[in-house]
């Protein structure tokens, strides 16, 4: 049985898939699939907006439960 997360991460990582520009959705999805293959899990997917700006990212967790975002 896996243990529940008991404390916040000391640091939060945002992994940017693109080369400085916002990445296309298929590129983000492909990176998420690669990370899942390495043992990460998807916690949630955000496909909406932050105010007037489009927002597309995944919140993921490594095998130890540390969260990070892929965008």
C-alpha positions as CSV (number, residue, x, y, z in Angstrom):
1,X,0.0,0.0,0.0
2,X,1.4,3.4,-1.0
3,X,1.9,6.1,1.7
4,X,0.0,9.3,1.4
5,X,2.0,12.5,0.9
6,X,2.5,14.1,4.3
7,X,4.3,17.4,3.5
8,X,4.7,19.8,0.6
9,X,7.7,19.5,-1.7
10,X,10.6,21.7,-0.7
11,X,10.8,22.8,-4.3
12,X,8.5,22.6,-7.3
13,X,9.8,21.9,-10.8
14,X,8.3,23.1,-14.0
15,X,9.6,21.1,-17.0
16,X,9.2,23.1,-20.2
17,X,9.1,20.9,-23.3
18,X,9.6,23.6,-25.9
19,X,12.7,25.6,-26.9
20,X,11.7,28.8,-25.1
21,X,8.4,29.1,-26.9
22,X,5.2,27.4,-25.7
23,X,5.2,23.8,-26.8
24,X,2.5,22.3,-28.9
25,X,0.1,19.9,-27.1
26,X,1.3,16.8,-28.9
27,X,4.9,17.5,-27.8
28,X,3.8,17.9,-24.2
29,X,1.7,14.7,-24.4
30,X,4.7,12.8,-25.8
31,X,7.0,13.9,-23.0
32,X,4.3,12.9,-20.4
33,X,4.1,9.5,-22.0
34,X,7.9,9.2,-21.9
35,X,8.0,10.1,-18.2
36,X,5.1,7.7,-17.4
37,X,7.3,5.0,-19.0
38,X,10.1,5.9,-16.6
39,X,7.8,5.5,-13.6
40,X,6.1,8.9,-13.1
41,X,2.3,9.2,-12.7
42,X,-0.1,11.8,-13.9
43,X,-1.9,13.5,-11.0
44,X,-4.0,15.8,-13.2
45,X,-4.2,17.5,-16.6
46,X,-5.0,21.2,-17.0
47,X,-6.4,22.3,-20.3
48,X,-8.0,25.7,-20.0
49,X,-7.0,29.2,-19.3
50,X,-5.3,31.4,-16.7
51,X,-7.1,34.6,-17.2
52,X,-6.9,35.5,-20.9
53,X,-3.9,33.1,-21.5
54,X,-4.3,29.5,-22.6
55,X,-2.9,27.0,-20.1
56,X,-2.0,23.4,-21.0
57,X,0.1,21.3,-18.6
58,X,0.2,18.1,-16.6
59,X,0.9,17.8,-12.9
60,X,2.8,14.6,-12.3
61,X,4.5,12.8,-9.4
62,X,7.8,10.9,-9.4
63,X,7.8,7.4,-7.7
64,X,8.4,9.0,-4.3
65,X,5.4,11.3,-4.7
66,X,7.3,14.5,-5.4
67,X,5.2,16.7,-7.7
68,X,6.3,18.5,-10.8
69,X,4.6,20.1,-13.9
70,X,5.2,19.4,-17.6
71,X,4.3,22.2,-19.9
